[in-house]
Amino acid sequence: MNYDLPTLTAAALGGGILACLLIAWALSARARRRLERRLEVLEADLVTVKADLANALGLGSRVGDRIRRLEQVASQLGDRLGQIELRGDGRPFDHAIAMVRGGADAERLVSHFGLSQGEADLVSLVHGARRRAG
């Protein structure tokens, strides 16, 4: 077998190209595996971020609910304070007593004078009984 220089050169060049292709393929496989691992890490991070976001949104919702409840309580306290201020020095009780003697019931005292249900019931019991007995 007689090989001439151009044939040997072509064979060597072909072998070199084949070796380069094998090396490139190996490197691309390694790079692909590395990218796949990075993608897995990113996907795990995304799951964590989604869970954190869901928790934050839930917390924000609960805080909003608590703020609304506190606003309601503050409003009720403001209304109650206004009712207490209306009573002043006892005059609403005098007017409530007069109304009970005139036939008003406890519910009307609550709505008209801002008395508590217990206060209105007591005024009706004490002063309404005098009207019925007298």
C-alpha positions as CSV (number, residue, x, y, z in Angstrom):
1,M,0.0,0.0,0.0
2,N,1.4,3.2,-1.2
3,Y,0.1,6.4,0.3
4,D,1.2,9.7,-1.1
5,L,1.4,12.9,0.9
6,P,-1.8,14.5,-0.2
7,T,-3.8,11.4,0.8
8,L,-2.1,11.3,4.2
9,T,-2.7,15.0,4.6
10,A,-6.3,14.6,3.7
11,A,-6.7,11.6,6.1
12,A,-4.9,13.5,8.9
13,L,-7.0,16.6,8.2
14,G,-10.2,14.5,8.2
15,G,-9.2,12.8,11.5
16,G,-8.5,16.2,13.0
17,I,-11.9,17.5,11.9
18,L,-13.5,14.4,13.3
19,A,-11.7,14.9,16.6
20,C,-12.8,18.6,16.7
21,L,-16.4,17.6,16.1
22,L,-16.2,15.0,18.8
23,I,-14.7,17.5,21.2
24,A,-17.3,20.1,20.2
25,W,-20.1,17.5,20.7
26,A,-18.7,16.6,24.2
27,L,-18.4,20.3,25.1
28,S,-22.0,21.0,23.9
29,A,-23.3,18.0,25.9
30,R,-21.5,19.3,29.0
31,A,-22.8,22.8,28.4
32,R,-26.3,21.4,27.9
33,R,-26.1,19.5,31.2
34,R,-24.9,22.7,33.0
35,L,-27.8,24.7,31.5
36,E,-30.3,22.0,32.5
37,R,-29.0,22.1,36.1
38,R,-29.3,25.9,36.1
39,L,-32.8,25.7,34.7
40,E,-33.7,23.2,37.5
41,V,-32.4,25.7,40.1
42,L,-34.3,28.6,38.5
43,E,-37.5,26.5,38.5
44,A,-37.1,25.7,42.2
45,D,-36.4,29.4,42.9
46,L,-39.5,30.3,41.0
47,V,-41.6,27.9,43.1
48,T,-40.2,29.5,46.2
49,V,-40.9,33.0,45.0
50,K,-44.5,32.0,44.1
51,A,-45.1,30.6,47.6
52,D,-43.6,33.7,49.2
53,L,-45.8,35.9,47.0
54,A,-48.9,33.9,48.0
55,N,-48.0,34.3,51.6
56,A,-47.4,38.0,51.3
57,L,-50.7,38.5,49.5
58,G,-52.5,36.5,52.2
59,L,-50.9,38.6,54.9
60,G,-51.8,41.8,53.1
61,S,-55.4,40.6,52.9
62,R,-55.5,39.7,56.6
63,V,-54.0,43.1,57.5
64,G,-56.7,44.8,55.4
65,D,-59.4,42.9,57.2
66,R,-58.0,43.9,60.6
67,I,-57.8,47.5,59.5
68,R,-61.5,47.4,58.4
69,R,-62.5,45.9,61.7
70,L,-60.6,48.6,63.6
71,E,-62.2,51.3,61.5
72,Q,-65.6,49.8,62.4
73,V,-64.8,49.7,66.1
74,A,-63.4,53.3,65.9
75,S,-66.6,54.4,64.2
76,Q,-68.8,52.7,66.9
77,L,-66.7,54.3,69.7
78,G,-67.1,57.7,68.0
79,D,-70.9,57.2,67.9
80,R,-71.0,56.1,71.4
81,L,-68.9,59.0,72.6
82,G,-71.3,61.3,70.8
83,Q,-74.2,59.7,72.6
84,I,-72.5,60.1,75.9
85,E,-71.7,63.8,75.2
86,L,-75.4,64.3,74.3
87,R,-76.4,63.1,77.7
88,G,-74.3,65.8,79.3
89,D,-75.3,66.4,82.9
90,G,-78.2,64.0,83.1
91,R,-80.8,66.0,81.1
92,P,-81.4,63.2,78.6
93,F,-82.5,61.0,81.5
94,D,-84.9,63.7,82.6
95,H,-86.4,63.8,79.1
96,A,-86.4,60.0,78.9
97,I,-88.2,59.8,82.2
98,A,-90.8,62.3,80.9
99,M,-91.2,60.3,77.7
100,V,-91.7,57.0,79.6
101,R,-94.3,58.6,81.7
102,G,-95.9,59.7,78.5
103,G,-96.0,56.1,77.2
104,A,-92.7,55.7,75.3
105,D,-91.0,52.3,75.3
106,A,-87.3,51.5,76.0
107,E,-86.6,51.1,72.2
108,R,-87.6,54.7,71.6
109,L,-85.3,55.8,74.5
110,V,-82.4,54.0,72.9
111,S,-83.0,55.5,69.5
112,H,-83.9,59.0,70.7
113,F,-81.5,59.6,73.5
114,G,-78.7,57.2,72.7
115,L,-79.2,55.3,76.0
116,S,-77.9,51.8,76.2
117,Q,-80.5,49.1,76.2
118,G,-79.9,48.4,79.9
119,E,-80.3,52.1,80.8
120,A,-83.5,52.4,78.7
121,D,-85.0,49.3,80.3
122,L,-84.2,50.5,83.8
123,V,-85.8,54.0,83.1
124,S,-88.8,52.2,81.7
125,L,-89.1,49.8,84.6
126,V,-88.7,52.4,87.3
127,H,-90.6,55.3,85.8
128,G,-93.1,53.4,83.7
129,A,-94.2,51.5,86.8
130,R,-95.0,54.7,88.6
131,R,-97.2,55.8,85.7
132,R,-99.1,52.4,85.7
133,A,-99.4,52.4,89.5
134,G,-100.3,56.1,89.9
